[in-house]
Amino acid sequence: MSPAPRVTARQIIDAHKELIRAARARGVKTVGAIILPMKGALFPVYSEQGEKVRPP
């Protein structure tokens, strides 16, 4: 996996809202969920920086 760009929690939240609006505009129902902690996951994407930005 290549390094992801650094983003803020606000950018993540705003992007999710944009996706939801686009889906609903096309009649697609959406279901939301929080972004879970990644420490100990089977794929190596955890970082201290990422955990600091993960929305609560």
C-alpha positions as CSV (number, residue, x, y, z in Angstrom):
1,M,0.0,0.0,0.0
2,S,1.3,3.4,-0.9
3,P,1.4,6.2,1.7
4,A,-1.9,8.1,1.9
5,P,-2.0,11.9,1.9
6,R,-2.4,13.5,5.3
7,V,-5.9,14.7,5.9
8,T,-7.8,16.1,8.8
9,A,-10.8,14.6,10.5
10,R,-12.9,17.4,9.1
11,Q,-11.8,16.5,5.5
12,I,-12.8,12.9,6.1
13,I,-16.2,13.8,7.5
14,D,-16.9,16.3,4.7
15,A,-15.9,13.7,2.1
16,H,-18.3,11.2,3.6
17,K,-21.1,13.7,3.6
18,E,-20.4,14.5,0.0
19,L,-20.6,10.8,-0.9
20,I,-23.8,10.4,1.0
21,R,-25.4,13.4,-0.8
22,A,-24.4,12.0,-4.2
23,A,-25.8,8.6,-3.4
24,R,-29.1,9.9,-2.0
25,A,-29.5,12.2,-5.1
26,R,-29.5,9.0,-7.1
27,G,-31.9,7.2,-4.9
28,V,-29.3,5.0,-3.1
29,K,-29.8,4.4,0.6
30,T,-26.7,4.9,2.7
31,V,-25.5,3.4,6.0
32,G,-22.8,5.1,8.0
33,A,-20.3,3.7,10.5
34,I,-17.3,5.0,12.4
35,I,-13.8,4.4,11.3
36,L,-12.5,1.8,13.6
37,P,-9.0,1.8,15.1
38,M,-6.5,0.0,12.9
39,K,-3.8,-1.0,15.4
40,G,-3.3,-4.8,15.2
41,A,-5.2,-5.1,11.9
42,L,-4.1,-7.8,9.4
43,F,-3.0,-5.2,6.9
44,P,-0.3,-2.6,7.8
45,V,-2.1,0.8,7.7
46,Y,-1.9,1.8,11.3
47,S,0.1,4.9,12.2
48,E,0.1,7.1,15.3
49,Q,-0.6,10.1,13.0
50,G,-3.6,8.4,11.4
51,E,-5.0,7.5,14.8
52,K,-4.8,11.1,15.9
53,V,-6.9,12.2,13.0
54,R,-9.5,9.4,13.0
55,P,-12.9,10.9,13.7
56,P,-14.3,9.9,17.1
